[in-house]
Amino acid sequence: MSATVPENPFILVDGSSYLFRAFYAPPHLTNSAGEPTGAIYGVVNMLRSLLLKYKPSHMAVVFDAKGPTFRNEIYSEYKAHRPPMPDDLRVQIEPLHQIIEALGLPLLCIEGVEADDVIGTLAQQASQEGRFTLISTGDKDMGQLVNDHVMLINTMTDTLLDEQGVIDKYGVRPDQVIDYLALMGDSSDNIPGLPKVGEKTALAMLHGMDSIDAILADPDKLAELSFRGAKTMPAKVREHQDILQLSRELATIKLDVSLDFAPAELALKEPDPERLQELYQKCEFRRWLADLTERGPVSVRHQQDPGESQQSELNSQGSLLEQPIQHDAYQVLFSEAELQPWLDKLSQAEQFAFDTETTSLNYMEAELVGVSFALEPGHAVYVPVGHDYPGAPEQIKRERLLELLRPLLEAERPGKIGQNLKYDSHILRRYGIRLAGIADDTMLASYVFNSVGSRHDMDSLSLKYLGHNPISFEAIAGKGAKQLTFNQIALEQAAPYAAEDADITLQLHHRLWSEVSAIEPLHRVLTEIELPLIPVLVDMEQAGVQIDADLLKQQSKELAESLAKLEAEAYAIAGREFNLGSPKQLQEILFDELQLPVLKKTPKGAPSTAEDVLQELALDYPLPHIIMQHRGLSKLKSTYTDKLPKMMNPSTHRIHTSYHQAVTATGRLSSSDPNLQNIPIRTAEGRRVRQAFTAPKGYKIVAIDYSQIELRIMAHLSQDKSLLDAFSKGRDIHAATAAEVFGIALEDVTTEQRRRAKAVNFGLIYGMSAFGLSRQLDIPRHEAQQYMDKYFERFPGVLDYMERTRAQAKRQGYVETLLGRRLQLPEIRAQNGARRKAAERAAINAPMQGTAADIIKRAMIDVAQYLAKHAQAGEARMLMQVHDELVFEVREDCVEQLTKALVKVMEQAIALDVPLIAEAGVGDNWDEAH
């Protein structure tokens, strides 16, 4: 039975916990002055959600006070390893406190103790008074406070923990949490714990002995338990019992803090709208400002009419609907007679929103269960055709509905509006309907308007732009293994969910279309690139690509042998066996036992084993080098050679990836299931995976790749005379760069000089510093700086472009591609130097990478139109798009003619001031063709 919260709970918020979590969670917001506001936003958003959901009369937000606590007196090393608070977080504390107080919420900071202790004491007092307490925290330590009168809520995951919830989540009862923490210690708080005792061992000890008191009373009983290391544990407990007792004391939340107030005194006060307006304006929380003027401060809404619609939910940026979405005007159409008037209205409309409901998210397997339509906000219908649960009412036959809809859906008019119409197009293709007349896709409209402003799924957009929290699929279908498919859901629940999808999509269209249309370049990107690309991607995904499953299985076997050899080498260097995939064991081996230098620490203060750290260590030490090799081969095996054969569609015997238009910040397509973008090409093993992507009998694989497209775009954007000249004369750009930088003739450039020039060329595109270049080339930093200085001396137009772009980005907050796509840069004015520098690098790179993305998308549209017009059925089809490359399956007798034609089409996708060159390769598999 799921946990439920009684009415009007006493709410205690662990402000310090949420402060840090909000600070490190994206997006990292800043105002126009470059002042960080993300942590303020995250905490206040959580508080507003709590107020709206639970409408408490009493509440407190508790923060850690400055200075040491009693735990530091007990143990001087307590929290000693924690790094100082980041400056960007420190400056947000005071304005956050001011907003909390302006909202009328009691704010507590008690010296000498931690926020946990204040919360524990108040929860204890409230329990003694018989009052239910809800503690809002993400801290596992608080699990010890849970009882019949106390529950935890993590608002970031919207999960509640009662006593059973603690057991399910941590494996121990609430009264065992202190002992659990004491046994395994806590590196973030520097609580020592028993040496070499981790989570599994701590659980095994408590499951076997129940408590630390029982363990200390008879340590020998530990040897009878079945966990690893049990035999040596009695001696360890005796040797370290003082440390264990200390750890337990440090982990225990104090329940008797001397306070000058009681829970009953922590009532919410009237908010201060004028002060809130001032603070929201300074932070530039525009939607909260609008909400403040339209509906008043959130903290007094619990006093409003209790009959107020529950649909008036806070969105992710605080905006609320002026007219909350209601379900009263939704209809379910069970018969053709009921459907016909709607078909007439849809046919006569200029445009309408529609959505399909299916049995699966896999577009190659999903069956249609129903279709919903909306013509005006608040009015929508659902037409069920496939609900087959026991007792389901009679519905229109699927085939008949599709027969009636076909003329409407295949016509250019009326225009069709959807959210992720690529999926709906796939579903219709399964029944022989080719969707035409795509007028808008709200997912893509949001993405074009601001690719980094939020996620672009319907629920996120509804919250952001409409202030409405839609019915979740889990709410009607359940979760986990017992989750129902849509055809199994009763129409009482399914119909409002489905009709709401169409209604929300229509309302999102009205909101987003006006935003995008107001900026002509963005409107062109949406209507001339993203929307026309939808049917092209559907064709590609439907086509899929043939793979050689037997070859992949053989590669998996060989990779397993290579991995075993690497593991044996690693064990020999380490002097013992260990799990190469375990960060904790790697920390022990690399930094405790082998004493390798610690280059970076995790947020909790432990030595980092992140990939960039291991890459640097691998330059000087053999074990990190082996681990990096092992990681690469292991990922290749698990992600591709093992997985691809299992992903073959049983009907087509091909694999069918999914391309995503609304994921990357710069406009690049990404793909999943499988991810075709990440197959390594620089390693022999990665190229062998590409050998398994094969052409059917009588066909060839043709791969056409843009040559150095981002450097060509750099030349166009920078208008540097030397770069323009080198590309226009068809020179090897890296050799030409080397000749300029080293002051030698082109024919005298050595292979090493060209390699270094290539690193500079591509490094500049990605905003690489002299330090980064020195690491890549393994040369002293001053030498790398000399290369860069010489480059800018010889190519002054590039330096001018970079400086001009940085200044433009800071001035307007975004940069643009040649075709008008924008990349918003919210951190370009950030006070944090590292984040500001990252935004500056993105500002330089995004116009090039984004323009390259626009060009390849435009080329895909042009190629699809060319093939539809000039190629006969079965002669050629586009299969894959990877980076700057398009991959085709072409009939052998058409290869020469079509390859030349397709190269020409791709080279004409855009006019630059330098030649746009596409190079083709042909083979029996993708590797041969590349």
VOMIKOL-403478 format. One record per residue (C-alpha): y, z, x. Coordinates in steps of 0.2 Angstrom, whole numbers. Layout:
! VOMIKOL-403478
<<Y,Z,X>>;
...
! end
This chain:
! VOMIKOL-403478
<<0,0,0>>;
<<17,-5,7>>;
<<30,8,11>>;
<<44,10,-2>>;
<<61,19,0>>;
<<66,31,-13>>;
<<83,28,-22>>;
<<99,34,-12>>;
<<91,39,4>>;
<<100,49,18>>;
<<102,35,31>>;
<<104,39,50>>;
<<107,24,61>>;
<<102,24,79>>;
<<119,16,85>>;
<<114,16,103>>;
<<98,7,100>>;
<<106,-7,90>>;
<<121,-8,102>>;
<<110,-14,116>>;
<<98,-24,106>>;
<<113,-34,98>>;
<<121,-36,115>>;
<<106,-45,122>>;
<<101,-55,107>>;
<<109,-72,104>>;
<<121,-79,100>>;
<<133,-71,112>>;
<<149,-72,102>>;
<<166,-72,109>>;
<<183,-73,101>>;
<<196,-86,106>>;
<<203,-74,119>>;
<<186,-74,128>>;
<<183,-56,123>>;
<<164,-52,119>>;
<<160,-48,101>>;
<<142,-51,99>>;
<<136,-33,100>>;
<<150,-28,87>>;
<<144,-42,76>>;
<<126,-37,77>>;
<<128,-19,73>>;
<<141,-21,59>>;
<<130,-34,51>>;
<<115,-22,51>>;
<<126,-8,44>>;
<<132,-20,30>>;
<<114,-25,26>>;
<<109,-7,25>>;
<<124,-3,13>>;
<<120,-17,2>>;
<<101,-14,1>>;
<<100,5,-1>>;
<<118,9,-8>>;
<<118,27,1>>;
<<130,41,-4>>;
<<127,50,13>>;
<<125,42,30>>;
<<129,43,48>>;
<<129,31,63>>;
<<125,40,79>>;
<<129,35,97>>;
<<125,43,114>>;
<<140,52,121>>;
<<146,50,138>>;
<<139,61,152>>;
<<122,69,156>>;
<<111,78,144>>;
<<100,93,145>>;
<<86,82,150>>;
<<95,78,166>>;
<<95,97,170>>;
<<76,97,167>>;
<<73,82,178>>;
<<87,75,189>>;
<<78,58,189>>;
<<79,56,170>>;
<<85,38,167>>;
<<91,37,185>>;
<<84,19,187>>;
<<94,12,173>>;
<<108,0,178>>;
<<126,3,173>>;
<<131,-3,156>>;
<<137,-21,158>>;
<<156,-23,157>>;
<<155,-35,142>>;
<<146,-22,132>>;
<<157,-7,137>>;
<<172,-16,131>>;
<<164,-18,113>>;
<<161,0,110>>;
<<178,6,105>>;
<<182,-8,93>>;
<<164,-6,86>>;
<<168,13,83>>;
<<184,8,75>>;
<<176,-4,63>>;
<<163,9,58>>;
<<176,22,54>>;
<<186,9,45>>;
<<171,6,34>>;
<<171,24,29>>;
<<155,28,38>>;
<<153,45,47>>;
<<152,42,66>>;
<<143,55,78>>;
<<144,57,97>>;
<<137,74,102>>;
<<139,79,121>>;
<<124,86,130>>;
<<111,78,119>>;
<<105,60,115>>;
<<108,51,99>>;
<<89,54,96>>;
<<91,72,96>>;
<<106,72,83>>;
<<96,61,72>>;
<<80,72,74>>;
<<90,87,70>>;
<<98,80,54>>;
<<82,72,48>>;
<<74,90,50>>;
<<88,98,40>>;
<<87,85,27>>;
<<68,87,25>>;
<<70,106,23>>;
<<82,102,9>>;
<<69,91,1>>;
<<80,75,4>>;
<<72,59,10>>;
<<79,52,26>>;
<<78,34,32>>;
<<81,32,51>>;
<<87,14,56>>;
<<81,11,74>>;
<<71,0,85>>;
<<65,14,96>>;
<<47,19,96>>;
<<51,37,102>>;
<<57,40,84>>;
<<40,38,77>>;
<<37,56,81>>;
<<50,60,67>>;
<<40,52,53>>;
<<33,63,39>>;
<<33,64,20>>;
<<52,65,20>>;
<<56,53,34>>;
<<53,34,37>>;
<<59,22,50>>;
<<67,5,46>>;
<<69,-9,59>>;
<<83,-20,51>>;
<<81,-33,64>>;
<<63,-36,59>>;
<<65,-29,41>>;
<<50,-18,43>>;
<<47,0,37>>;
<<36,13,45>>;
<<29,27,35>>;
<<15,38,43>>;
<<2,25,40>>;
<<14,12,47>>;
<<16,22,63>>;
<<-3,23,65>>;
<<-5,4,62>>;
<<9,-1,74>>;
<<6,12,88>>;
<<-12,17,86>>;
<<-8,36,85>>;
<<-2,48,71>>;
<<17,53,71>>;
<<12,70,78>>;
<<3,62,92>>;
<<18,50,97>>;
<<25,63,109>>;
<<9,65,118>>;
<<6,46,118>>;
<<23,44,127>>;
<<20,58,139>>;
<<3,51,145>>;
<<9,34,149>>;
<<27,38,153>>;
<<42,27,150>>;
<<49,16,165>>;
<<65,13,155>>;
<<69,32,154>>;
<<60,36,170>>;
<<48,48,162>>;
<<34,49,175>>;
<<18,51,164>>;
<<1,52,172>>;
<<-1,40,187>>;
<<-9,23,182>>;
<<-11,28,164>>;
<<-5,14,152>>;
<<-5,11,134>>;
<<-24,8,132>>;
<<-29,23,142>>;
<<-17,34,133>>;
<<-24,29,116>>;
<<-42,31,122>>;
<<-38,49,128>>;
<<-29,54,112>>;
<<-42,46,101>>;
<<-55,56,111>>;
<<-47,72,113>>;
<<-33,72,100>>;
<<-19,80,110>>;
<<-12,85,127>>;
<<-15,103,123>>;
<<-34,99,121>>;
<<-34,89,137>>;
<<-27,103,147>>;
<<-38,116,139>>;
<<-54,106,145>>;
<<-50,91,156>>;
<<-69,89,160>>;
<<-72,82,142>>;
<<-62,67,147>>;
<<-76,61,159>>;
<<-87,59,143>>;
<<-76,46,135>>;
<<-79,28,137>>;
<<-63,21,144>>;
<<-61,13,161>>;
<<-57,27,174>>;
<<-63,41,163>>;
<<-74,49,177>>;
<<-59,52,188>>;
<<-47,57,175>>;
<<-51,76,175>>;
<<-46,78,193>>;
<<-30,67,190>>;
<<-25,78,175>>;
<<-27,94,185>>;
<<-17,87,200>>;
<<-3,81,189>>;
<<-3,93,175>>;
<<15,99,179>>;
<<21,81,178>>;
<<12,79,161>>;
<<20,95,154>>;
<<37,88,161>>;
<<34,71,153>>;
<<30,79,136>>;
<<46,89,137>>;
<<57,74,141>>;
<<48,64,127>>;
<<51,77,114>>;
<<66,74,102>>;
<<76,90,100>>;
<<76,96,82>>;
<<88,111,83>>;
<<104,104,90>>;
<<119,115,86>>;
<<129,105,74>>;
<<145,110,65>>;
<<140,100,49>>;
<<125,98,38>>;
<<118,82,30>>;
<<127,85,14>>;
<<144,84,23>>;
<<140,66,29>>;
<<146,57,14>>;
<<153,40,14>>;
<<172,39,13>>;
<<183,26,5>>;
<<185,12,17>>;
<<202,6,24>>;
<<204,-12,20>>;
<<220,-15,30>>;
<<212,-8,45>>;
<<196,-18,43>>;
<<207,-34,41>>;
<<216,-30,57>>;
<<200,-27,66>>;
<<190,-42,59>>;
<<205,-53,63>>;
<<205,-47,81>>;
<<186,-51,82>>;
<<188,-67,72>>;
<<175,-63,60>>;
<<182,-75,48>>;
<<168,-74,34>>;
<<170,-56,33>>;
<<188,-58,32>>;
<<186,-69,17>>;
<<173,-57,10>>;
<<186,-43,12>>;
<<199,-52,2>>;
<<188,-59,-12>>;
<<176,-44,-15>>;
<<182,-29,-6>>;
<<174,-18,8>>;
<<155,-18,8>>;
<<154,1,9>>;
<<161,4,-9>>;
<<150,-9,-17>>;
<<137,4,-22>>;
<<150,10,-34>>;
<<150,-6,-43>>;
<<141,-10,-59>>;
<<123,-7,-56>>;
<<119,-22,-66>>;
<<127,-33,-53>>;
<<116,-48,-48>>;
<<104,-44,-34>>;
<<107,-62,-28>>;
<<124,-56,-21>>;
<<116,-53,-4>>;
<<125,-52,12>>;
<<123,-67,23>>;
<<121,-68,42>>;
<<140,-69,44>>;
<<145,-58,30>>;
<<149,-72,17>>;
<<146,-70,-1>>;
<<144,-83,-15>>;
<<158,-84,-27>>;
<<146,-89,-40>>;
<<129,-81,-36>>;
<<114,-92,-37>>;
<<105,-88,-54>>;
<<88,-95,-60>>;
<<92,-95,-78>>;
<<95,-114,-79>>;
<<79,-119,-70>>;
<<66,-128,-80>>;
<<48,-132,-78>>;
<<42,-149,-84>>;
<<24,-150,-90>>;
<<23,-167,-99>>;
<<29,-184,-97>>;
<<40,-182,-113>>;
<<49,-168,-105>>;
<<51,-177,-88>>;
<<58,-194,-96>>;
<<76,-187,-100>>;
<<77,-181,-82>>;
<<71,-197,-75>>;
<<85,-206,-85>>;
<<98,-194,-78>>;
<<91,-196,-60>>;
<<92,-215,-61>>;
<<110,-215,-67>>;
<<116,-202,-55>>;
<<125,-207,-39>>;
<<114,-195,-29>>;
<<102,-181,-32>>;
<<93,-167,-22>>;
<<74,-166,-21>>;
<<60,-156,-13>>;
<<41,-157,-12>>;
<<29,-143,-13>>;
<<13,-145,-4>>;
<<-3,-137,2>>;
<<1,-137,20>>;
<<14,-138,33>>;
<<3,-151,42>>;
<<11,-168,36>>;
<<-6,-177,40>>;
<<-16,-165,29>>;
<<-4,-159,15>>;
<<-7,-163,-3>>;
<<7,-164,-16>>;
<<8,-149,-28>>;
<<25,-152,-36>>;
<<42,-160,-35>>;
<<59,-152,-39>>;
<<76,-160,-42>>;
<<94,-154,-44>>;
<<108,-164,-51>>;
<<122,-151,-52>>;
<<123,-133,-45>>;
<<113,-120,-54>>;
<<103,-133,-64>>;
<<86,-138,-57>>;
<<69,-143,-63>>;
<<51,-141,-55>>;
<<37,-154,-60>>;
<<20,-146,-55>>;
<<6,-158,-53>>;
<<-7,-148,-42>>;
<<-7,-130,-47>>;
<<-26,-127,-49>>;
<<-28,-108,-50>>;
<<-39,-101,-64>>;
<<-29,-102,-80>>;
<<-16,-114,-74>>;
<<-7,-124,-88>>;
<<-10,-142,-90>>;
<<2,-153,-79>>;
<<7,-171,-77>>;
<<-6,-180,-67>>;
<<-1,-182,-49>>;
<<-4,-201,-49>>;
<<6,-203,-65>>;
<<21,-193,-58>>;
<<21,-204,-42>>;
<<20,-220,-52>>;
<<35,-214,-62>>;
<<45,-209,-47>>;
<<41,-224,-36>>;
<<55,-235,-42>>;
<<67,-221,-40>>;
<<62,-215,-23>>;
<<60,-232,-15>>;
<<77,-239,-21>>;
<<93,-238,-10>>;
<<102,-230,-25>>;
<<103,-217,-31>>;
<<106,-208,-14>>;
<<93,-194,-10>>;
<<98,-177,-3>>;
<<85,-165,5>>;
<<82,-152,18>>;
<<71,-159,32>>;
<<68,-175,23>>;
<<56,-181,37>>;
<<43,-170,30>>;
<<45,-175,12>>;
<<45,-193,18>>;
<<28,-190,26>>;
<<21,-183,10>>;
<<27,-198,0>>;
<<19,-209,13>>;
<<2,-201,10>>;
<<3,-208,-8>>;
<<10,-225,-3>>;
<<29,-222,-6>>;
<<42,-226,7>>;
<<57,-216,4>>;
<<73,-226,4>>;
<<92,-222,1>>;
<<93,-206,12>>;
<<111,-200,8>>;
<<110,-183,17>>;
<<99,-171,25>>;
<<107,-153,25>>;
<<97,-148,41>>;
<<104,-163,50>>;
<<121,-160,43>>;
<<122,-142,49>>;
<<115,-148,66>>;
<<128,-161,68>>;
<<142,-149,63>>;
<<137,-136,75>>;
<<121,-137,84>>;
<<122,-120,92>>;
<<130,-111,77>>;
<<114,-105,69>>;
<<96,-110,65>>;
<<95,-125,53>>;
<<81,-120,42>>;
<<86,-119,23>>;
<<85,-100,22>>;
<<97,-98,37>>;
<<109,-111,30>>;
<<109,-103,13>>;
<<113,-86,20>>;
<<126,-93,32>>;
<<135,-105,20>>;
<<131,-99,2>>;
<<129,-80,5>>;
<<112,-82,-4>>;
<<95,-75,2>>;
<<82,-87,-5>>;
<<66,-82,-12>>;
<<54,-81,3>>;
<<37,-90,3>>;
<<29,-74,9>>;
<<36,-65,-7>>;
<<26,-77,-18>>;
<<12,-81,-7>>;
<<8,-65,3>>;
<<6,-64,22>>;
<<-8,-66,35>>;
<<-26,-72,32>>;
<<-24,-69,13>>;
<<-9,-79,11>>;
<<-10,-92,-4>>;
<<-7,-110,-3>>;
<<6,-117,-15>>;
<<-7,-124,-27>>;
<<-14,-106,-29>>;
<<2,-98,-34>>;
<<6,-95,-52>>;
<<19,-105,-59>>;
<<29,-90,-65>>;
<<32,-87,-46>>;
<<31,-105,-40>>;
<<43,-113,-51>>;
<<59,-103,-47>>;
<<55,-104,-29>>;
<<53,-123,-30>>;
<<68,-126,-41>>;
<<79,-115,-30>>;
<<75,-125,-15>>;
<<82,-141,-24>>;
<<97,-131,-30>>;
<<101,-123,-13>>;
<<99,-140,-5>>;
<<112,-148,-17>>;
<<124,-134,-14>>;
<<122,-134,5>>;
<<125,-153,4>>;
<<142,-150,-5>>;
<<147,-138,7>>;
<<141,-146,23>>;
<<146,-164,19>>;
<<164,-159,16>>;
<<164,-151,33>>;
<<156,-165,43>>;
<<166,-179,33>>;
<<182,-171,38>>;
<<178,-175,57>>;
<<175,-194,58>>;
<<165,-194,74>>;
<<153,-181,67>>;
<<152,-191,51>>;
<<147,-206,61>>;
<<134,-197,71>>;
<<126,-191,55>>;
<<126,-207,45>>;
<<124,-219,60>>;
<<111,-210,71>>;
<<103,-195,63>>;
<<99,-200,45>>;
<<94,-218,50>>;
<<82,-211,63>>;
<<72,-201,50>>;
<<61,-216,44>>;
<<59,-222,62>>;
<<52,-205,67>>;
<<41,-205,52>>;
<<33,-221,57>>;
<<30,-215,75>>;
<<22,-199,69>>;
<<11,-208,56>>;
<<6,-220,70>>;
<<1,-206,82>>;
<<-7,-210,99>>;
<<-25,-213,104>>;
<<-32,-201,117>>;
<<-48,-200,127>>;
<<-56,-184,123>>;
<<-70,-185,135>>;
<<-58,-188,150>>;
<<-48,-173,145>>;
<<-64,-162,144>>;
<<-69,-168,161>>;
<<-51,-163,167>>;
<<-53,-146,159>>;
<<-69,-143,169>>;
<<-61,-148,185>>;
<<-45,-137,182>>;
<<-57,-122,178>>;
<<-65,-125,195>>;
<<-48,-126,204>>;
<<-42,-110,195>>;
<<-57,-101,200>>;
<<-54,-106,218>>;
<<-35,-100,217>>;
<<-41,-83,210>>;
<<-53,-81,224>>;
<<-39,-84,237>>;
<<-27,-72,227>>;
<<-40,-58,227>>;
<<-43,-61,246>>;
<<-25,-59,250>>;
<<-22,-44,238>>;
<<-38,-35,244>>;
<<-44,-33,226>>;
<<-47,-42,210>>;
<<-33,-42,197>>;
<<-27,-51,182>>;
<<-15,-65,189>>;
<<-7,-67,171>>;
<<-3,-48,170>>;
<<16,-45,174>>;
<<12,-26,176>>;
<<-3,-29,188>>;
<<7,-42,198>>;
<<21,-29,200>>;
<<9,-17,207>>;
<<1,-30,219>>;
<<17,-39,225>>;
<<29,-24,226>>;
<<19,-8,228>>;
<<4,-14,238>>;
<<10,-29,248>>;
<<28,-22,249>>;
<<36,-39,245>>;
<<55,-39,243>>;
<<62,-35,225>>;
<<73,-50,221>>;
<<77,-46,203>>;
<<74,-32,191>>;
<<70,-32,172>>;
<<82,-24,160>>;
<<71,-9,161>>;
<<72,-8,179>>;
<<55,-14,184>>;
<<53,-28,198>>;
<<54,-45,190>>;
<<39,-57,191>>;
<<49,-71,182>>;
<<46,-89,187>>;
<<62,-91,197>>;
<<58,-75,207>>;
<<40,-81,211>>;
<<47,-98,216>>;
<<59,-90,229>>;
<<45,-78,235>>;
<<33,-93,237>>;
<<44,-100,250>>;
<<39,-86,262>>;
<<24,-78,255>>;
<<6,-85,251>>;
<<2,-75,236>>;
<<17,-79,225>>;
<<14,-98,230>>;
<<-4,-96,224>>;
<<1,-87,208>>;
<<14,-102,204>>;
<<0,-115,207>>;
<<-12,-104,196>>;
<<1,-103,182>>;
<<5,-122,182>>;
<<-14,-127,181>>;
<<-18,-113,169>>;
<<-4,-119,157>>;
<<-9,-137,159>>;
<<-27,-133,154>>;
<<-23,-122,140>>;
<<-9,-132,133>>;
<<-16,-150,135>>;
<<-33,-153,142>>;
<<-41,-139,131>>;
<<-30,-141,116>>;
<<-27,-160,114>>;
<<-45,-165,109>>;
<<-45,-151,96>>;
<<-28,-159,89>>;
<<-36,-176,85>>;
<<-34,-180,67>>;
<<-52,-182,59>>;
<<-46,-197,49>>;
<<-36,-207,62>>;
<<-45,-200,77>>;
<<-27,-199,85>>;
<<-15,-185,89>>;
<<1,-184,78>>;
<<15,-175,86>>;
<<31,-168,76>>;
<<48,-174,83>>;
<<62,-162,79>>;
<<80,-168,77>>;
<<88,-151,75>>;
<<82,-140,89>>;
<<91,-144,106>>;
<<109,-140,108>>;
<<113,-157,116>>;
<<105,-169,103>>;
<<89,-172,113>>;
<<73,-174,102>>;
<<60,-161,105>>;
<<42,-162,100>>;
<<28,-150,96>>;
<<9,-150,92>>;
<<8,-157,105>>;
<<24,-155,115>>;
<<25,-172,124>>;
<<41,-168,133>>;
<<33,-155,144>>;
<<18,-164,152>>;
<<22,-163,170>>;
<<24,-180,179>>;
<<28,-173,197>>;
<<10,-167,199>>;
<<-6,-177,201>>;
<<-14,-166,188>>;
<<0,-169,175>>;
<<-1,-187,178>>;
<<-20,-187,175>>;
<<-16,-179,158>>;
<<-6,-195,154>>;
<<-21,-206,159>>;
<<-29,-199,143>>;
<<-16,-207,132>>;
<<-24,-224,130>>;
<<-22,-241,121>>;
<<-35,-246,108>>;
<<-46,-262,112>>;
<<-35,-277,112>>;
<<-19,-268,115>>;
<<-9,-262,130>>;
<<2,-247,132>>;
<<20,-252,136>>;
<<32,-239,143>>;
<<51,-243,144>>;
<<62,-231,153>>;
<<81,-230,155>>;
<<85,-230,174>>;
<<96,-216,180>>;
<<105,-216,163>>;
<<114,-199,165>>;
<<121,-205,182>>;
<<127,-221,174>>;
<<135,-211,160>>;
<<143,-200,174>>;
<<150,-216,182>>;
<<157,-222,165>>;
<<165,-205,160>>;
<<172,-201,177>>;
<<178,-219,181>>;
<<175,-216,199>>;
<<178,-232,208>>;
<<164,-230,221>>;
<<151,-225,208>>;
<<156,-240,196>>;
<<155,-252,211>>;
<<138,-246,217>>;
<<130,-247,199>>;
<<139,-264,196>>;
<<132,-271,212>>;
<<114,-265,208>>;
<<113,-254,223>>;
<<101,-239,225>>;
<<113,-226,219>>;
<<105,-212,229>>;
<<105,-222,245>>;
<<123,-228,241>>;
<<128,-210,239>>;
<<120,-205,255>>;
<<129,-219,264>>;
<<146,-212,258>>;
<<142,-194,261>>;
<<135,-196,278>>;
<<147,-210,283>>;
<<134,-223,288>>;
<<129,-240,283>>;
<<118,-242,268>>;
<<104,-250,278>>;
<<104,-235,290>>;
<<101,-222,277>>;
<<85,-212,280>>;
<<72,-206,267>>;
<<78,-188,270>>;
<<96,-192,268>>;
<<92,-201,252>>;
<<83,-186,246>>;
<<97,-175,249>>;
<<110,-187,241>>;
<<98,-188,226>>;
<<98,-168,225>>;
<<117,-169,225>>;
<<119,-183,212>>;
<<107,-174,200>>;
<<113,-156,204>>;
<<131,-161,200>>;
<<126,-167,183>>;
<<119,-150,179>>;
<<134,-141,187>>;
<<123,-135,202>>;
<<133,-123,214>>;
<<132,-124,233>>;
<<120,-110,232>>;
<<108,-119,220>>;
<<109,-134,231>>;
<<105,-124,247>>;
<<90,-117,238>>;
<<83,-134,232>>;
<<85,-142,249>>;
<<80,-126,259>>;
<<96,-128,270>>;
<<110,-115,274>>;
<<123,-113,260>>;
<<137,-118,271>>;
<<128,-135,275>>;
<<125,-137,256>>;
<<144,-134,253>>;
<<148,-147,266>>;
<<138,-160,257>>;
<<147,-156,241>>;
<<164,-156,249>>;
<<160,-173,257>>;
<<153,-180,240>>;
<<169,-175,231>>;
<<180,-182,245>>;
<<171,-199,243>>;
<<169,-198,224>>;
<<186,-190,219>>;
<<184,-197,201>>;
<<169,-186,198>>;
<<178,-170,204>>;
<<193,-175,192>>;
<<180,-178,178>>;
<<173,-161,180>>;
<<189,-152,181>>;
<<196,-161,166>>;
<<180,-157,156>>;
<<181,-139,160>>;
<<199,-138,155>>;
<<196,-147,139>>;
<<181,-136,135>>;
<<192,-120,137>>;
<<206,-128,127>>;
<<196,-134,112>>;
<<180,-124,113>>;
<<168,-139,113>>;
<<165,-155,122>>;
<<160,-172,115>>;
<<148,-187,119>>;
<<154,-205,120>>;
<<148,-207,102>>;
<<157,-192,96>>;
<<143,-178,95>>;
<<150,-161,98>>;
<<143,-147,108>>;
<<151,-130,104>>;
<<153,-119,118>>;
<<157,-101,111>>;
<<156,-93,128>>;
<<168,-104,137>>;
<<181,-91,137>>;
<<169,-76,139>>;
<<175,-62,150>>;
<<157,-60,158>>;
<<158,-72,173>>;
<<140,-77,173>>;
<<140,-82,154>>;
<<157,-91,156>>;
<<150,-101,172>>;
<<135,-106,162>>;
<<146,-112,148>>;
<<156,-122,161>>;
<<140,-130,168>>;
<<135,-134,150>>;
<<152,-142,147>>;
<<150,-154,162>>;
<<132,-158,158>>;
<<132,-159,139>>;
<<143,-175,138>>;
<<130,-184,149>>;
<<114,-177,142>>;
<<121,-179,124>>;
<<126,-196,127>>;
<<109,-201,134>>;
<<102,-193,118>>;
<<113,-203,107>>;
<<109,-219,117>>;
<<90,-216,116>>;
<<91,-212,97>>;
<<102,-228,94>>;
<<89,-238,104>>;
<<75,-231,93>>;
<<84,-237,77>>;
<<88,-254,85>>;
<<70,-256,91>>;
<<63,-252,74>>;
<<74,-265,66>>;
<<69,-278,79>>;
<<51,-275,76>>;
<<52,-275,57>>;
<<61,-292,58>>;
<<53,-301,73>>;
<<35,-294,75>>;
<<21,-297,64>>;
<<10,-283,57>>;
<<-1,-276,70>>;
<<8,-284,85>>;
<<17,-268,91>>;
<<22,-251,86>>;
<<33,-237,94>>;
<<22,-222,98>>;
<<32,-209,108>>;
<<49,-204,114>>;
<<49,-193,130>>;
<<65,-190,139>>;
<<73,-207,142>>;
<<57,-217,139>>;
<<50,-226,124>>;
<<31,-229,123>>;
<<23,-243,113>>;
<<6,-250,108>>;
<<7,-269,110>>;
<<-6,-282,106>>;
<<-12,-290,123>>;
<<-6,-308,118>>;
<<11,-302,114>>;
<<15,-290,128>>;
<<25,-302,139>>;
<<36,-308,125>>;
<<39,-292,116>>;
<<42,-282,132>>;
<<56,-293,137>>;
<<63,-292,120>>;
<<62,-274,118>>;
<<70,-271,136>>;
<<84,-282,130>>;
<<87,-272,114>>;
<<87,-255,123>>;
<<99,-262,136>>;
<<111,-267,122>>;
<<111,-250,113>>;
<<128,-246,120>>;
<<141,-254,131>>;
<<146,-244,146>>;
<<157,-249,161>>;
<<141,-251,171>>;
<<125,-260,167>>;
<<113,-250,156>>;
<<96,-254,164>>;
<<79,-252,156>>;
<<63,-254,166>>;
<<46,-258,158>>;
<<28,-254,163>>;
<<12,-260,156>>;
<<-6,-252,157>>;
<<-21,-247,148>>;
<<-15,-229,148>>;
<<2,-220,148>>;
<<1,-216,167>>;
<<-2,-234,172>>;
<<12,-240,161>>;
<<25,-227,167>>;
! end
